Amino acid sequence: MTLIISLLAAQGDGGFGMLLMLVLMMVIMYVFMYLPQKREQKKLQKFRSSIERGSEVFTAGGIYGIVRDIDEIANVLIVEIASGVRVRVDRNSVFASPTAQQQK
């Protein structure tokens, strides 16, 4: 990849070589940065929409728990973090529990 860029820069034909190199750099950034990030966001959104009672999750604050109830209207989950201790958590702040992912 760097060989192609250095060959383009060494041509010395002025603006066209630099423009081509700039376009090539943008394509590389798109492929290696934007696409994987978009793929991860879709995967996370799919997980959040598939959460059901009994799912093991952890919050953005680092709290592990089990989903006990779901309020679809308010987009809120009731997560049990200890025996008899339940907290309300926004669905967008919940991630898949690493222990649950290892079991799959």
Secondary structure, 3 states (H helix, E strand, C coil): CHHHHHHHHHCCCCHHHHHHHHHHHHHHHHHHHHHHHHHHHHHHHHHHHCCCCCCEEEECCCCEEEEEEEECCCCEEEEEEECCEEEEEEHHHEEECHHHHHHC
